[in-house]
Amino acid sequence: MFIQPWDAALDDAEWQAWIADGHDFGILSVNGLPGHPPTAVPTHFTTHDTALLIHFARPNPAWKAIEADPNVTFTVTGDYAFVPGPWRAKPGTPPNDGVPTSYYAAVQFTCRAAVIDDPQAKADLLRHQMAHFQPDGDHTPIEADRPPYGRMLSGIRGLRLDVTEVRAKFKYDDHRPAEHRTTTARRLTERGTALDAPTAAQQLRRLERIGTWKP
């Protein structure tokens, strides 16, 4: 992932807060087996210390690729929108000369994967995930020796992704003048399609922190 200086996370707290703010779905990318393309699996995840926790069904073809090479990448993207060229035209130039772009936030984790097959450890992983996704606790206790989850644990495998590097990108034209960014955020809000509103919110949040970009 290419990151311009003005697109980089301002600090670790920025991307950590973004992940914590409901961005808990991403794509696991595995190098795969020789002669085969990389394997990519979309999935929810939770964080635990410096690791990501996920689980897949046992028949998932990703397992063979992970066992062959446990060095993986996990990518989370969100708050994205297409910005048409006329919105980005420089002052004094025809609107149609403006070059379009994409706004988005992305956090990419480089990880070392460890497979979890022990029934109790898998139950622990599921309890951690359910505490995040169903914090009201409106589910049967997850125990390795009790139904319904106990008998289902053999059908899944857990995965702990120990994070070795994090690269974060917030691409919102932060090198452009403040007036331009404010106007674009307004236009996104007025257009109001798909993720326009959260994209505008990210642009204004970055504008408030950065102000005028200084190399």
C-alpha positions as CSV (number, residue, x, y, z in Angstrom):
1,M,0.0,0.0,0.0
2,F,1.5,3.3,-1.2
3,I,1.2,6.1,1.4
4,Q,1.9,9.7,0.6
5,P,3.3,11.7,3.5
6,W,0.0,13.7,3.8
7,D,-2.0,10.5,3.8
8,A,-0.2,8.8,6.7
9,A,-1.7,8.3,10.1
10,L,-0.8,11.2,12.4
11,D,-0.1,8.7,15.2
12,D,-0.9,5.2,16.4
13,A,-3.9,6.5,18.3
14,E,-5.5,7.7,15.1
15,W,-5.7,4.3,13.4
16,Q,-6.4,2.5,16.7
17,A,-9.4,4.8,17.3
18,W,-10.6,4.2,13.8
19,I,-10.5,0.4,14.2
20,A,-12.3,0.6,17.5
21,D,-15.0,2.8,16.0
22,G,-16.8,-0.2,14.4
23,H,-14.3,-1.1,11.7
24,D,-14.1,-4.8,12.5
25,F,-14.4,-6.4,9.1
26,G,-11.5,-7.0,6.7
27,I,-9.7,-9.3,4.3
28,L,-7.1,-11.8,5.2
29,S,-4.5,-12.3,2.4
30,V,-2.3,-15.4,2.4
31,N,0.6,-16.0,0.1
32,G,-0.8,-19.4,-0.8
33,L,0.7,-22.6,-2.2
34,P,3.3,-22.7,-5.0
35,G,1.6,-22.4,-8.4
36,H,-1.6,-21.0,-6.9
37,P,-2.8,-17.4,-6.6
38,P,-2.9,-15.8,-3.1
39,T,-5.9,-16.7,-1.0
40,A,-8.2,-13.8,0.2
41,V,-10.9,-14.3,2.9
42,P,-13.3,-11.6,4.0
43,T,-14.2,-11.9,7.7
44,H,-15.0,-10.1,10.9
45,F,-12.2,-9.9,13.5
46,T,-11.6,-8.7,17.1
47,T,-8.4,-7.3,18.6
48,H,-6.7,-8.8,21.6
49,D,-3.5,-7.1,22.9
50,T,-1.2,-7.0,19.9
51,A,-3.1,-9.7,18.0
52,L,-6.2,-10.1,15.8
53,L,-8.5,-13.0,16.4
54,I,-10.6,-14.7,13.7
55,H,-12.1,-18.1,12.9
56,F,-13.1,-20.0,9.8
57,A,-14.9,-23.1,9.0
58,R,-12.6,-26.2,8.9
59,P,-13.2,-26.8,5.1
60,N,-12.0,-23.3,4.2
61,P,-9.2,-23.6,1.7
62,A,-7.2,-20.9,3.4
63,W,-5.9,-23.3,6.0
64,K,-3.6,-25.1,3.6
65,A,-2.1,-21.8,2.5
66,I,-1.7,-20.6,6.1
67,E,0.1,-23.8,7.1
68,A,2.4,-23.5,4.1
69,D,3.2,-19.9,4.9
70,P,2.0,-18.3,8.1
71,N,3.1,-14.8,7.1
72,V,-0.1,-13.0,6.2
73,T,-1.6,-9.6,5.7
74,F,-5.0,-8.4,7.1
75,T,-6.5,-5.3,5.5
76,V,-9.4,-3.2,6.8
77,T,-10.9,-0.4,4.6
78,G,-13.8,2.0,5.1
79,D,-15.1,5.5,4.9
80,Y,-14.5,5.6,1.2
81,A,-16.0,7.7,-1.7
82,F,-15.4,8.6,-5.3
83,V,-14.6,12.3,-5.7
84,P,-15.4,13.5,-9.2
85,G,-12.9,15.6,-11.2
86,P,-14.9,18.9,-11.2
87,W,-14.7,18.9,-7.4
88,R,-10.9,18.9,-7.6
89,A,-10.3,21.4,-10.3
90,K,-7.7,24.0,-9.3
91,P,-8.9,27.6,-9.0
92,G,-9.0,29.4,-12.4
93,T,-9.1,26.2,-14.4
94,P,-12.1,24.6,-16.2
95,P,-14.0,22.2,-13.9
96,N,-13.7,19.4,-16.5
97,D,-9.9,19.6,-16.1
98,G,-10.1,18.4,-12.6
99,V,-8.7,14.9,-11.9
100,P,-11.0,12.5,-9.9
101,T,-9.7,10.4,-7.0
102,S,-10.9,8.1,-4.3
103,Y,-11.0,9.0,-0.6
104,Y,-10.6,6.1,1.9
105,A,-9.2,4.9,5.1
106,A,-7.2,1.7,5.3
107,V,-5.2,-0.1,8.0
108,Q,-3.0,-3.0,6.9
109,F,-1.6,-5.4,9.4
110,T,1.4,-7.6,8.7
111,C,1.0,-10.7,10.9
112,R,2.3,-14.1,11.8
113,A,-0.6,-16.5,11.9
114,A,-1.0,-19.2,14.6
115,V,-3.7,-21.9,14.1
116,I,-5.9,-22.7,17.2
117,D,-7.3,-26.2,17.3
118,D,-7.6,-26.9,21.0
119,P,-11.4,-27.0,21.9
120,Q,-11.0,-24.9,25.1
121,A,-8.8,-22.3,23.3
122,K,-11.4,-22.1,20.5
123,A,-14.1,-21.6,23.1
124,D,-12.0,-18.8,24.7
125,L,-11.6,-17.1,21.2
126,L,-15.3,-17.3,20.5
127,R,-16.1,-15.8,24.0
128,H,-13.8,-12.9,23.2
129,Q,-15.4,-12.3,19.9
130,M,-19.0,-12.5,21.3
131,A,-18.1,-10.0,24.0
132,H,-17.4,-7.6,21.2
133,F,-20.2,-8.4,18.8
134,Q,-22.9,-9.4,21.3
135,P,-21.9,-7.4,24.4
136,D,-25.4,-7.8,25.9
137,G,-24.6,-11.5,26.4
138,D,-27.8,-12.6,24.8
139,H,-26.4,-16.1,23.9
140,T,-25.9,-19.5,25.4
141,P,-22.6,-19.7,27.4
142,I,-19.8,-20.8,25.1
143,E,-18.2,-23.9,26.7
144,A,-16.2,-26.7,25.1
145,D,-18.2,-29.4,26.8
146,R,-21.8,-27.9,26.6
147,P,-24.2,-27.6,23.7
148,P,-24.8,-26.0,21.4
149,Y,-21.3,-24.6,20.9
150,G,-19.4,-27.5,22.3
151,R,-20.5,-29.9,19.6
152,M,-19.9,-27.2,16.9
153,L,-16.3,-26.4,17.8
154,S,-14.9,-29.3,15.8
155,G,-16.3,-27.6,12.6
156,I,-14.1,-24.5,13.0
157,R,-10.5,-23.5,13.5
158,G,-9.3,-20.4,15.3
159,L,-6.6,-18.1,14.1
160,R,-4.4,-15.7,16.1
161,L,-2.7,-13.1,14.0
162,D,0.3,-11.7,15.9
163,V,0.8,-8.2,14.4
164,T,4.4,-7.4,13.5
165,E,3.7,-4.2,11.5
166,V,0.9,-1.7,11.0
167,R,0.6,0.7,8.0
168,A,-2.3,3.1,8.1
169,K,-3.6,5.4,5.4
170,F,-6.2,8.2,5.5
171,K,-6.5,9.5,1.9
172,Y,-8.6,12.7,2.1
173,D,-6.6,15.4,0.1
174,D,-4.9,16.7,3.2
175,H,-2.3,18.4,1.0
176,R,-5.0,20.6,-0.6
177,P,-6.0,24.0,0.8
178,A,-8.3,24.0,3.8
179,E,-11.1,25.7,1.8
180,H,-11.0,23.0,-0.8
181,R,-11.3,20.2,1.8
182,T,-14.1,22.0,3.5
183,T,-16.0,22.4,0.2
184,T,-15.4,18.8,-0.7
185,A,-16.8,17.6,2.6
186,R,-19.8,19.7,2.1
187,R,-20.4,18.3,-1.4
188,L,-20.0,14.7,-0.1
189,T,-22.6,15.4,2.7
190,E,-25.0,17.0,0.1
191,R,-24.6,14.1,-2.3
192,G,-25.3,11.6,0.6
193,T,-24.8,8.3,-1.2
194,A,-23.2,5.1,0.2
195,L,-20.4,6.2,2.6
196,D,-20.3,9.9,1.7
197,A,-21.3,11.0,5.1
198,P,-18.6,9.1,7.1
199,T,-16.1,10.0,4.4
200,A,-16.9,13.7,4.9
201,A,-16.6,13.3,8.6
202,Q,-13.1,11.8,8.3
203,Q,-12.0,14.6,6.0
204,L,-13.2,17.3,8.5
205,R,-11.6,15.4,11.4
206,R,-8.3,15.3,9.6
207,L,-8.7,19.0,8.6
208,E,-9.2,20.0,12.2
209,R,-6.0,18.2,13.3
210,I,-3.8,19.1,10.4
211,G,-5.0,22.5,9.3
212,T,-2.7,23.6,6.4
213,W,-0.4,20.8,5.4
214,K,3.2,21.5,6.1
215,P,5.8,19.1,4.5
